[in-house]
């Protein structure tokens, strides 16, 4: 199991996500993002705007996504 925070994933808070794989962790973060969007959380909305800008350039988005995956892979397993 590995843990990353919303902030480490480009979000806006310290909420922790723990998962076996990056894909599982990404799904948790996506669900959190949806909750924050529905709550109109201003700090998360600003973070989402940055990701939306990245999505306009598929190469930049792929590089950012790969950097998040690489960061997850580099983490030690939780104790």
C-alpha positions in Angstrom: 0.0 0.0 0.0 1.1 3.5 -0.8 -0.3 6.9 0.2 -0.4 10.2 -1.6 -2.3 13.3 -0.7 -4.7 15.4 -2.8 -2.1 18.1 -2.9 0.6 15.7 -4.2 -1.8 14.8 -7.0 -2.3 18.4 -8.0 -5.3 19.0 -5.8 -5.8 21.4 -3.0 -5.9 19.6 0.4 -4.1 17.1 2.6 -6.7 14.3 2.2 -4.8 11.1 2.0 -5.5 8.3 -0.4 -4.0 4.8 0.2 -4.0 2.1 -2.5 -2.2 -0.8 -3.9 -2.0 0.6 -7.4 -1.8 4.1 -9.0 -5.0 3.3 -10.8 -6.9 2.6 -7.6 -5.5 5.8 -6.0 -6.4 7.8 -9.1 -10.0 6.6 -8.8 -10.1 7.6 -5.2 -8.8 11.1 -6.1 -11.2 11.4 -8.9 -14.1 10.6 -6.6 -12.8 13.2 -4.1 -12.5 15.7 -6.9 -16.1 15.1 -7.9 -17.3 15.6 -4.3 -15.3 18.9 -4.1 -16.7 20.0 -7.4 -20.3 19.3 -6.3 -19.5 21.2 -3.1 -18.1 24.1 -5.1 -15.0 24.1 -3.0 -13.1 27.1 -4.2 -9.5 25.8 -3.6 -10.3 22.6 -5.4 -12.0 24.4 -8.2 -8.8 26.4 -8.8 -6.7 23.3 -8.8 -9.1 21.7 -11.3 -8.8 24.7 -13.6 -5.0 24.0 -13.8 -5.7 20.4 -14.8 -8.3 21.5 -17.4 -5.7 23.7 -19.0 -3.3 20.7 -19.2 -6.1 18.7 -20.8 -6.1 21.1 -23.8 -2.6 19.8 -24.7 -2.7 15.9 -24.8 1.1 15.7 -24.7 1.4 17.9 -21.6 -1.5 16.0 -20.0 0.2 12.6 -20.6 3.5 13.9 -19.2 1.8 15.3 -16.1 -0.1 12.0 -15.6 3.1 10.0 -16.1 4.9 12.2 -13.5 2.1 11.4 -11.0 2.4 7.7 -11.8 6.2 7.8 -11.4 5.9 9.7 -8.1 3.5 6.9 -6.8 5.8 4.2 -8.0 8.8 5.9 -6.3 7.1 5.9 -2.9 8.0 3.3 -0.3 5.3 1.0 0.8 3.4 2.2 3.9 4.5 0.6 7.1 
